[in-house]
Amino acid sequence: MSTSARMLRLLSLLQTHRFWSGRELAGRLEVSERTLRRDVDRLRDLGYDVDAVRGAAGGYQLRAGGSLAPLLLDDDEAVAIAAGLRSAANGGVPGFEDTAVQALTKVIALMPPRLRRRMDALKTQTEGLPWTDGGPGLDAAVLTTLAQACRDDEPVSFDYTAADGTATGRRVEPHRLVNLGRRWYLVGYDRDRQDWRSFRVDRVAGTPATSGQRFRPREIPGGNAVTFVRNGLRNQPQRYQVRVRMAAPAAAVGAYLGRWGDVEPAGADACVLSMNTETLDWPVMVLANFDCDFAVETPPELVDLLARVARRFTEATR
């Protein structure tokens, strides 16, 4: 457990305002009592009123009525937590939207002004759709630098690695950040290619360089950054073209599928599901979610995968 994570864990325990023995707290944190004393001293240095009782029956208790003290995080950690809470507040973690909004408000309130400005840029310059799959790691400095450049209409330059591994230098007029779940995209006008592009933020190498100049914003095709990214993803060549006939209402399947495919009605309680995808895991999850009959038209690899999954589940029930 990192020091920051341990300090947050200690603070969360003390904020119950119960009396904790030193031995119990040290056990919960899996540290020595000497390390615990140092952590308590650090909390006091940050402004938390922690009462201590010495001796065999000694322990610690957070004094009630104190004001909130600064975050126990460095800059990138604070921005990463706030960005994660923002995704949850937008529905990225279903059922936690209201809680995430409350937590995000508290986190931003505890940030120093310079971080608050960075998070304000990230909040106002990001559009997105919730999604809950895994995603690549991001550099908080890259993300917030791009957000501020979007807000300030400031050109940026960065090294970028395309999906095929080609590395290029880009000069971009940034328009918006788009958050599709845990994947972040920069939408902007590429000055060298003289056209609009979307860039995966995790493929940006190093911190983008800002020019200190300003540009006059252009009108994005379609008028919406999310639509631009979504259309770009749908038009990219994919490994598999999935087509499945399902004995389920098109509206129900479409509501679950969202932007990740097309659903055509094929009767009152039937539809045809079409998807272009690099992997077949997601089509399997979609089909497993509906208690209905279905028939796979393409690809044959999906039929083989479903057969393997069926055998695995059958073995698990024996």
N, C-alpha and C positions, 0 to 999 in steps of 0.2 A: 504494500500500500504506500503510495507517494505521501510526502509530508502534507501537501495541500489536502489530499483526500482524507488523511488521518485527522487533520485539524477540523475539517468539516464534520467528520464523524464525531469527534469529541464535542464540538459545539452542538450538534444535534442531540447528543445525549444530555448535555448540561441544560439545554433549553426546555427539558421537561420540568426543570426547577425542583427536582427531587434531590435528596442528598445521596451522593455516590461515595462509597469508600474508595480509597486510592487503589486498593487491590482489585476491586471489581472493575473500575474504569480501565486500569492497565490490562486486565484480562480481556475486556471487550475490544480494546484496540490492539491487542497482541504486542504490547511493548513493555519495557521495564518501567518500574515506578519512577525511576530517575528520568527517563524520557518523558513520562507523563508530566512530571513537575516542570520540565522545560516547556512542554506544550502549553501548560496552564499559564506559565509566565508570558509566553508569546501572546496568548489570548488577552492577558491583562495589558500588554503593551499596545494591543490594537484597540483597547477601550472597553473590553468586556469586564464587568465586575464579578470576579469569581472569588467567593469566600472559601478559605481553607481552614480546616481544623487539624492540628498536628496530633501526633500520638498514635497509640495502637488502634484507637477507634476513629482515627482521622479520615478525612475525605474532603470532597469538594461540592460546592453548590453554586449555581449561577444566581446572583442577586436579582430579584424581581424588580421590574420598573425601569430598567436601564434602556437607553436608546440603542438603536441598531448601530453596530460598528461597521467599519469598512470590510469589503470582501477579503477572504483569505486566499486570493488567487492572483496569479500574474496576469498580464494583459491578455495574452493569447487564450489562457484558460477561461477568463471572464467572458471574452467574446465568443468562444466556442460554446460555453454553457448557454449564453443568451441566444445564440443562433439555434441551438438545439431546442430550447424552450419555444422559440418563435415557430419552428417547424411543428412542434406539438400543438401549439395554440392554433395553428392553421388546420389542424385535423390530421397531422402526420402520425399521431398516436391516438387512435379513436378512443373516446371516453375520457380523455384527459384535457380537453380544450380549455375548460374554465379554470382548472387547477393550474395549467401551464400559463394562462394569462396572468393569474395572480402572482405566480412565481416569477414570471418575466418582469412584471412591474417592480417587484422587490429587488431583483438582481440589478436592473438598470438604475434604480434609485440609489443603490449602494456603490455604483461605479463613480470614479472620479470624472470630472468634466470631459477630459480628452477621450475616454472610452465611451462616454455617453454620446459624444458626437459621432464616433465610429458606428455605434449601434443604431443611432438615428438614421445614418446613411444606409445601413444594411436594411433597416425596416422599411424606409420610404422608397428604396430603389429596387425592391425585390417583389416579383410576382410569382405565383406558383400554384401547383395543384398538389394535394396531399398524396403521399404514397409511402408504403412501409417496407419496401425491400431494402436489402443491404446496399451499401454504396461505398465508393472509394473515399479515402481520407483526404481532408482538405487542410490547406494552410490558412489559418485565420487572418494573417496579414495580407495574403493575396485577396481573400474574399472581401475584406473591408476596404482595401485600397481600390478595388474595382467598384465597390459600392459608392465610395466617395467621388470617384471619377465620374460615375453615372450622374450623381447628384449635381456635381459642379460643372458638367459639360466640358470635361477636360480630357483631351486625347491621351491614350496610353499606348505604350510599346511593351511587347513581351515575346518571349520565346515559347513556341507552341508545338506540341507533338500530336500529330493527327492519329486517327484510329489505325492507319496502316504503318505507323512508326516513323513517318516522315517528319523531320524537325524543320520548322521555319520560323522566321521572325515576322511578327505582325504589328502593324500600326493601325489602331482601331479608334473610332469615335464611339465610345460605349453608350448604350441606350438604357438597358435594364439588365438586372440579374433575374434569372428564372430558376426557381427551386422546384424541381419535380421530385418530391420525396427527399432522399439524401443525395441526389445528383443536382449539381448547380451548373447553370449555363450562363455565359455572358452573351447577350445579343448586342450587336453593334455593327457599324458600317466600316468595312475593311477598306482603308484608303488605297492600298496597293492593288487590290482586286476590283475596286470600284463597285462593290456590291455588298449587300447585307449578309452577315454570317452569324452563326451561333458557335460558341466555343465552350467545351467542357472545362470548367474551372480547374478540375484536378489535373488537367493536362497542361496547364500553364506552368512553365518552369521559372522558379524564382519569383521575387516580388516585382510586379509590373512597374515600369518607369513612367511617371507622369511628367507632362511637359510644362505645367504652370501656365499654359495658354488656355484659351476657350474656343469652342466651335459652336456654330449655329446648328441646333438639333434638326435632323432630317425626319421626315415622316416615314415610319416603319411600314413595310408592306402588310396590308391587312389591318394595320392600326393596333395590333396587340402582340406583345412579346411572347406570351404563353402560346398563342396560336401559331406564331412563327416557328417556335421551337418544336411544337407538337407536329406541325406539318413536315418539318425537316426530318424528324425521326421516322414518321410514317413513310416518307419517300425514300429513305435509305434502303438499299438492297439488304435483305435479310436471308438467313440461311434456310428457313423453313416457311412455307406458305401453308397454313393450317386451315382446313375447312371441315366443319363438323355439323351434322344435322342433329338437333336436340329436341326432345319432346318436352319443351318448356316455353313459357310465354317470352316473346322477344323483349318486352319491357323489363322483365325481371333479369334476364341475362345481360341486357344492355346496361342496366343500372349497376350491376356488379362489375362488369367488364370495364366500364368507363371509357377512357381514351385509348385503351390498349388493343382495340379491334373493332370490327363491324358486326352488327347483328341485323339480319334481314328476316322479317316475319315469313313464315311458311305455313300459315294456318292460324286458327284461334289459339292453340296451345303448342305451337311448334315454331322453330326458327332455324336459321343457318348461321353458324358462327364462323367468321373469317378472321385470321390473324397472321401477320408477318412477324416472325420472331427469330432471334438468334439461338435460343434454347427452347426446349419443350417442357421445362419444369412448370412454367406459368400456365400453359394450356391444360396440363394435368391437374393443377390446383383448381382451375375454373370448372373443369368437368366434375371433379370430386365434390365441389361445393353444392351441386344441384342433384337432388334425388329424383333423377329422371333417366329414361333411356336415351341413348345417343348412338350415332354411327359415324365413325371417322371416314371421311372421303379421301383426305390427304393430310399429311404425308404418311407413307408406310412406317417411317421411323416412330411416329407417334403411337401407332398400333403396337409396335414391338415394345415401346416403353410402358404402355398401359398394361401389357401382358406381364412384364417383369414386376411392375408395381403390384399387380393383382396377386401374383404368386407370393411375393414378399408378405403381403397382408394376410393371405390365406395361411401361410406358415405361422404367422404370429398369433393366429387364433386357435391353433391346435394345442 
